[in-house]
Amino acid sequence: MTLKKLRISIWSKILYRLIGNRFYLEPEFFRDKKIIVVGPASTAIDELRGVNLDDYDIVVRMNKAIDVPLEIDGKNIWRCDILFHNFVEDGPRSAGKISQDGLCRSNVKTVVYRATSKRKIFEILSLSRRVPFSNSGVSFKIIPVEFYDRLKVRLNGCSATTGLICLAFLLRCDFSHLKIIGFTFFRTPYVAGYNDEVRSSSDALAWARAAGQHDPEKELQVFEEELAQAARSGRNISLGFRLASIIGAQKTSGG
């Protein structure tokens, strides 16, 4: 590491320590709330049938969700109160651009960034001042870097997906009810329009594992651990039928 990079690294960590907590997404915000998390798996469509989103205080979605409506019985569902996004907006692994039109169309109130390093503090400051947020009245929050670091250790050094970070964080909050649908941990394709390069379960797994970035099996294991801990704490949680069946199959096989 050059002297310049060393100085930047040191000052970044100091600055993060001084002001990083200004941007933290606080667990207290979710206290006694009824929350539904809608993931991008193709199963979300069937799992949403019969569900009235108006019954929930908070609808959480991620990445490209504000540009990809969920079509249920001929009606497009856009609602997204909180958007978790990795802010990879360009390139082959783009999670979609965050536009003012998209934020307004889905009535997004908060965007959450999964900051992966304290050295990202300058990026955090820059993102928080972006025009789409300031013009739309959307708040910008981050998941504490320490939370991400602990997940990364449990994932044997692999990067945690936006979905896992979202679920792990929410499972530790004191909500009144948390419903999780549209998650299969890369065992199914995505909803139409989200990532059309992924056409099968094998495509989904290959996409996740590309360049050694994510570990779907380990992510599922960590999720199950978080889910079990939340259940032991008496929290009220319900899962979409496909995720419930995946977890049941894992337990049956001893996984």
C-alpha positions as a Markdown table, in Angstrom:
| # | Residue | x | y | z |
|---|---|---|---|---|
| 1 | Met | 0.0 | 0.0 | 0.0 |
| 2 | Thr | 1.4 | 3.4 | -1.0 |
| 3 | Leu | 1.7 | 6.2 | 1.6 |
| 4 | Lys | -1.2 | 8.1 | -0.1 |
| 5 | Lys | -3.5 | 5.1 | 0.1 |
| 6 | Leu | -2.5 | 4.4 | 3.7 |
| 7 | Arg | -3.4 | 8.0 | 4.6 |
| 8 | Ile | -6.7 | 7.8 | 2.9 |
| 9 | Ser | -7.4 | 4.5 | 4.6 |
| 10 | Ile | -6.6 | 5.9 | 8.0 |
| 11 | Trp | -8.6 | 9.1 | 7.5 |
| 12 | Ser | -11.6 | 7.1 | 6.1 |
| 13 | Lys | -11.7 | 5.0 | 9.3 |
| 14 | Ile | -11.5 | 8.0 | 11.5 |
| 15 | Leu | -14.2 | 9.8 | 9.6 |
| 16 | Tyr | -16.4 | 6.8 | 9.6 |
| 17 | Arg | -16.0 | 6.5 | 13.4 |
| 18 | Leu | -16.9 | 10.2 | 13.8 |
| 19 | Ile | -20.0 | 10.4 | 11.5 |
| 20 | Gly | -20.9 | 7.0 | 10.2 |
| 21 | Asn | -23.6 | 6.5 | 12.8 |
| 22 | Arg | -25.5 | 9.4 | 11.4 |
| 23 | Phe | -26.5 | 7.2 | 8.5 |
| 24 | Tyr | -27.3 | 4.0 | 10.4 |
| 25 | Leu | -30.6 | 2.3 | 9.8 |
| 26 | Glu | -31.9 | 2.0 | 13.3 |
| 27 | Pro | -33.6 | -1.2 | 14.5 |
| 28 | Glu | -36.0 | 0.9 | 16.6 |
| 29 | Phe | -37.7 | 2.1 | 13.5 |
| 30 | Phe | -39.2 | -1.4 | 13.0 |
| 31 | Arg | -40.4 | -1.8 | 16.5 |
| 32 | Asp | -44.0 | -3.2 | 16.6 |
| 33 | Lys | -44.3 | -2.8 | 12.8 |
| 34 | Lys | -45.9 | -5.3 | 10.5 |
| 35 | Ile | -43.3 | -5.9 | 7.7 |
| 36 | Ile | -43.3 | -7.8 | 4.5 |
| 37 | Val | -40.0 | -8.4 | 2.6 |
| 38 | Val | -40.6 | -9.2 | -1.1 |
| 39 | Gly | -37.5 | -10.8 | -2.7 |
| 40 | Pro | -36.9 | -11.0 | -6.5 |
| 41 | Ala | -37.3 | -14.8 | -6.9 |
| 42 | Ser | -40.0 | -15.9 | -9.4 |
| 43 | Thr | -42.0 | -17.5 | -6.6 |
| 44 | Ala | -42.9 | -14.0 | -5.4 |
| 45 | Ile | -45.8 | -13.8 | -7.8 |
| 46 | Asp | -47.6 | -16.9 | -6.5 |
| 47 | Glu | -46.7 | -16.2 | -2.9 |
| 48 | Leu | -48.2 | -12.7 | -3.1 |
| 49 | Arg | -51.6 | -13.9 | -4.3 |
| 50 | Gly | -54.0 | -13.5 | -1.5 |
| 51 | Val | -51.7 | -11.0 | 0.3 |
| 52 | Asn | -53.0 | -7.5 | 0.9 |
| 53 | Leu | -49.9 | -5.2 | 1.1 |
| 54 | Asp | -52.2 | -2.6 | 2.7 |
| 55 | Asp | -52.2 | -4.8 | 5.8 |
| 56 | Tyr | -48.5 | -4.1 | 6.3 |
| 57 | Asp | -46.8 | -1.0 | 7.7 |
| 58 | Ile | -43.6 | -1.5 | 5.7 |
| 59 | Val | -42.9 | -3.2 | 2.3 |
| 60 | Val | -39.2 | -3.9 | 1.8 |
| 61 | Arg | -37.7 | -4.7 | -1.6 |
| 62 | Met | -34.3 | -4.6 | -3.2 |
| 63 | Asn | -32.1 | -3.6 | -6.1 |
| 64 | Lys | -34.0 | -3.5 | -9.4 |
| 65 | Ala | -37.4 | -3.7 | -7.7 |
| 66 | Ile | -38.4 | 0.0 | -8.4 |
| 67 | Asp | -38.1 | -0.7 | -12.1 |
| 68 | Val | -39.7 | -4.2 | -12.1 |
| 69 | Pro | -43.4 | -4.3 | -11.0 |
| 70 | Leu | -44.9 | -7.5 | -9.7 |
| 71 | Glu | -47.9 | -8.4 | -11.9 |
| 72 | Ile | -50.6 | -10.1 | -9.9 |
| 73 | Asp | -53.8 | -11.0 | -11.6 |
| 74 | Gly | -53.3 | -8.2 | -14.2 |
| 75 | Lys | -52.4 | -5.5 | -11.7 |
| 76 | Asn | -48.8 | -4.1 | -11.4 |
| 77 | Ile | -47.6 | -3.8 | -7.8 |
| 78 | Trp | -44.9 | -1.1 | -7.4 |
| 79 | Arg | -45.0 | -0.3 | -3.6 |
| 80 | Cys | -41.6 | -0.3 | -1.9 |
| 81 | Asp | -41.3 | 1.7 | 1.3 |
| 82 | Ile | -37.7 | 0.7 | 1.9 |
| 83 | Leu | -35.3 | -0.2 | -0.9 |
| 84 | Phe | -32.1 | -2.1 | 0.0 |
| 85 | His | -29.6 | -1.5 | -2.8 |
| 86 | Asn | -26.0 | -2.4 | -3.4 |
| 87 | Phe | -25.4 | 0.7 | -5.6 |
| 88 | Val | -23.8 | -1.3 | -8.4 |
| 89 | Glu | -25.7 | 0.6 | -11.1 |
| 90 | Asp | -23.6 | -0.2 | -14.2 |
| 91 | Gly | -21.9 | -3.2 | -15.8 |
| 92 | Pro | -22.8 | -6.8 | -16.3 |
| 93 | Arg | -23.8 | -7.3 | -12.6 |
| 94 | Ser | -25.8 | -4.0 | -12.4 |
| 95 | Ala | -28.5 | -4.0 | -9.7 |
| 96 | Gly | -30.3 | -1.2 | -11.6 |
| 97 | Lys | -30.1 | 2.6 | -11.5 |
| 98 | Ile | -31.8 | 4.5 | -8.8 |
| 99 | Ser | -33.8 | 7.3 | -10.5 |
| 100 | Gln | -36.1 | 9.9 | -9.2 |
| 101 | Asp | -38.9 | 8.6 | -11.4 |
| 102 | Gly | -38.4 | 5.1 | -10.0 |
| 103 | Leu | -38.3 | 6.3 | -6.4 |
| 104 | Cys | -41.5 | 8.3 | -6.8 |
| 105 | Arg | -43.3 | 5.6 | -8.8 |
| 106 | Ser | -42.8 | 3.1 | -6.0 |
| 107 | Asn | -43.2 | 5.7 | -3.2 |
| 108 | Val | -39.9 | 4.8 | -1.7 |
| 109 | Lys | -39.3 | 6.5 | 1.6 |
| 110 | Thr | -35.8 | 5.1 | 2.5 |
| 111 | Val | -32.9 | 3.7 | 0.5 |
| 112 | Val | -30.5 | 1.4 | 2.4 |
| 113 | Tyr | -26.9 | 0.8 | 1.3 |
| 114 | Arg | -24.9 | -2.2 | 2.4 |
| 115 | Ala | -21.6 | -0.5 | 3.1 |
| 116 | Thr | -18.9 | -3.1 | 2.9 |
| 117 | Ser | -16.0 | -1.1 | 4.3 |
| 118 | Lys | -15.3 | 1.9 | 6.5 |
| 119 | Arg | -13.2 | 3.2 | 3.6 |
| 120 | Lys | -16.5 | 3.7 | 1.8 |
| 121 | Ile | -17.3 | 6.7 | 4.0 |
| 122 | Phe | -16.6 | 9.2 | 1.2 |
| 123 | Glu | -18.8 | 7.2 | -1.1 |
| 124 | Ile | -21.5 | 7.2 | 1.6 |
| 125 | Leu | -21.3 | 11.0 | 1.9 |
| 126 | Ser | -21.5 | 11.4 | -1.9 |
| 127 | Leu | -24.5 | 9.0 | -2.2 |
| 128 | Ser | -26.4 | 10.7 | 0.6 |
| 129 | Arg | -26.3 | 14.0 | -1.4 |
| 130 | Arg | -27.5 | 12.5 | -4.7 |
| 131 | Val | -30.2 | 14.5 | -6.5 |
| 132 | Pro | -32.8 | 11.7 | -6.6 |
| 133 | Phe | -32.8 | 11.5 | -2.8 |
| 134 | Ser | -32.8 | 15.3 | -2.1 |
| 135 | Asn | -35.5 | 16.0 | -4.7 |
| 136 | Ser | -37.8 | 13.1 | -3.6 |
| 137 | Gly | -37.5 | 13.5 | 0.2 |
| 138 | Val | -36.1 | 10.0 | 0.4 |
| 139 | Ser | -33.8 | 9.3 | 3.3 |
| 140 | Phe | -30.5 | 7.5 | 2.8 |
| 141 | Lys | -29.3 | 4.9 | 5.4 |
| 142 | Ile | -26.6 | 2.3 | 5.7 |
| 143 | Ile | -26.2 | -1.0 | 7.4 |
| 144 | Pro | -23.3 | -0.6 | 9.8 |
| 145 | Val | -20.0 | -1.9 | 8.3 |
| 146 | Glu | -19.5 | -4.0 | 11.5 |
| 147 | Phe | -22.7 | -5.9 | 10.8 |
| 148 | Tyr | -21.6 | -6.7 | 7.2 |
| 149 | Asp | -18.1 | -7.8 | 8.5 |
| 150 | Arg | -19.6 | -10.3 | 10.9 |
| 151 | Leu | -21.7 | -11.8 | 8.2 |
| 152 | Lys | -18.7 | -12.0 | 5.9 |
| 153 | Val | -16.8 | -14.0 | 8.5 |
| 154 | Arg | -19.7 | -16.4 | 8.8 |
| 155 | Leu | -19.7 | -16.7 | 5.0 |
| 156 | Asn | -16.1 | -17.8 | 5.0 |
| 157 | Gly | -15.0 | -14.5 | 3.4 |
| 158 | Cys | -17.6 | -14.4 | 0.7 |
| 159 | Ser | -19.6 | -11.2 | 0.2 |
| 160 | Ala | -23.1 | -11.2 | 1.7 |
| 161 | Thr | -25.9 | -10.5 | -0.8 |
| 162 | Thr | -28.1 | -7.6 | -0.4 |
| 163 | Gly | -31.0 | -10.0 | 0.3 |
| 164 | Leu | -29.2 | -11.8 | 3.2 |
| 165 | Ile | -28.1 | -8.5 | 4.7 |
| 166 | Cys | -31.6 | -7.2 | 4.6 |
| 167 | Leu | -33.1 | -10.4 | 6.2 |
| 168 | Ala | -30.4 | -10.8 | 8.8 |
| 169 | Phe | -30.9 | -7.2 | 9.9 |
| 170 | Leu | -34.7 | -7.3 | 10.1 |
| 171 | Leu | -34.8 | -10.7 | 11.9 |
| 172 | Arg | -33.0 | -9.0 | 14.8 |
| 173 | Cys | -35.6 | -6.2 | 15.1 |
| 174 | Asp | -38.6 | -6.1 | 17.5 |
| 175 | Phe | -41.3 | -6.2 | 14.8 |
| 176 | Ser | -44.9 | -7.4 | 15.4 |
| 177 | His | -44.8 | -9.6 | 12.3 |
| 178 | Leu | -42.3 | -10.3 | 9.6 |
| 179 | Lys | -43.4 | -12.0 | 6.4 |
| 180 | Ile | -40.7 | -13.1 | 3.9 |
| 181 | Ile | -41.6 | -14.0 | 0.3 |
| 182 | Gly | -39.8 | -14.2 | -3.0 |
| 183 | Phe | -36.6 | -15.7 | -1.6 |
| 184 | Thr | -35.2 | -19.1 | -2.7 |
| 185 | Phe | -31.4 | -18.5 | -2.2 |
| 186 | Phe | -30.8 | -18.9 | -5.9 |
| 187 | Arg | -32.7 | -22.1 | -6.4 |
| 188 | Thr | -35.1 | -20.5 | -8.9 |
| 189 | Pro | -34.9 | -17.8 | -11.6 |
| 190 | Tyr | -36.0 | -14.2 | -10.9 |
| 191 | Val | -39.3 | -12.5 | -11.7 |
| 192 | Ala | -39.6 | -11.5 | -15.3 |
| 193 | Gly | -37.5 | -8.4 | -16.1 |
| 194 | Tyr | -35.3 | -8.5 | -13.0 |
| 195 | Asn | -32.5 | -10.5 | -14.5 |
| 196 | Asp | -33.5 | -12.2 | -17.7 |
| 197 | Glu | -30.1 | -13.8 | -18.2 |
| 198 | Val | -31.1 | -16.2 | -15.4 |
| 199 | Arg | -33.6 | -18.6 | -16.9 |
| 200 | Ser | -33.2 | -21.6 | -14.6 |
| 201 | Ser | -32.1 | -22.7 | -11.1 |
| 202 | Ser | -28.7 | -23.7 | -12.4 |
| 203 | Asp | -28.3 | -20.2 | -14.1 |
| 204 | Ala | -29.2 | -18.6 | -10.7 |
| 205 | Leu | -26.6 | -20.6 | -8.8 |
| 206 | Ala | -24.0 | -19.9 | -11.5 |
| 207 | Trp | -24.8 | -16.2 | -11.4 |
| 208 | Ala | -24.4 | -16.1 | -7.6 |
| 209 | Arg | -21.1 | -18.0 | -7.6 |
| 210 | Ala | -19.5 | -16.1 | -10.4 |
| 211 | Ala | -16.0 | -15.0 | -9.5 |
| 212 | Gly | -16.4 | -16.5 | -6.1 |
| 213 | Gln | -18.5 | -13.6 | -5.0 |
| 214 | His | -21.3 | -15.3 | -3.1 |
| 215 | Asp | -21.9 | -18.7 | -1.5 |
| 216 | Pro | -25.6 | -19.6 | -1.8 |
| 217 | Glu | -25.4 | -22.7 | 0.4 |
| 218 | Lys | -23.6 | -20.9 | 3.1 |
| 219 | Glu | -26.0 | -17.9 | 2.8 |
| 220 | Leu | -28.9 | -20.3 | 3.4 |
| 221 | Gln | -27.2 | -21.8 | 6.4 |
| 222 | Val | -26.6 | -18.3 | 7.9 |
| 223 | Phe | -30.2 | -17.3 | 7.2 |
| 224 | Glu | -31.5 | -20.5 | 8.9 |
| 225 | Glu | -29.4 | -19.6 | 12.0 |
| 226 | Glu | -30.8 | -16.1 | 12.1 |
| 227 | Leu | -34.3 | -17.4 | 11.6 |
| 228 | Ala | -33.9 | -19.9 | 14.4 |
| 229 | Gln | -32.5 | -17.3 | 16.8 |
| 230 | Ala | -35.4 | -15.0 | 16.0 |
| 231 | Ala | -37.9 | -17.8 | 16.6 |
| 232 | Arg | -36.3 | -18.6 | 20.0 |
| 233 | Ser | -36.8 | -14.9 | 20.9 |
| 234 | Gly | -40.5 | -15.3 | 20.3 |
| 235 | Arg | -40.7 | -13.3 | 17.1 |
| 236 | Asn | -43.6 | -13.7 | 14.8 |
| 237 | Ile | -42.3 | -14.8 | 11.4 |
| 238 | Ser | -43.9 | -16.4 | 8.3 |
| 239 | Leu | -42.2 | -17.6 | 5.2 |
| 240 | Gly | -43.3 | -18.0 | 1.6 |
| 241 | Phe | -44.1 | -21.6 | 0.7 |
| 242 | Arg | -41.0 | -22.1 | -1.5 |
| 243 | Leu | -38.6 | -20.9 | 1.1 |
| 244 | Ala | -40.4 | -22.9 | 3.8 |
| 245 | Ser | -40.0 | -26.1 | 1.6 |
| 246 | Ile | -36.3 | -25.4 | 1.0 |
| 247 | Ile | -35.6 | -25.1 | 4.7 |
| 248 | Gly | -37.7 | -28.2 | 5.4 |
| 249 | Ala | -35.8 | -30.2 | 2.8 |
| 250 | Gln | -32.5 | -29.0 | 4.3 |
| 251 | Lys | -33.5 | -30.2 | 7.8 |
| 252 | Thr | -34.8 | -33.6 | 6.4 |
| 253 | Ser | -31.5 | -34.2 | 4.6 |
| 254 | Gly | -29.5 | -33.1 | 7.6 |
| 255 | Gly | -28.2 | -30.0 | 5.9 |
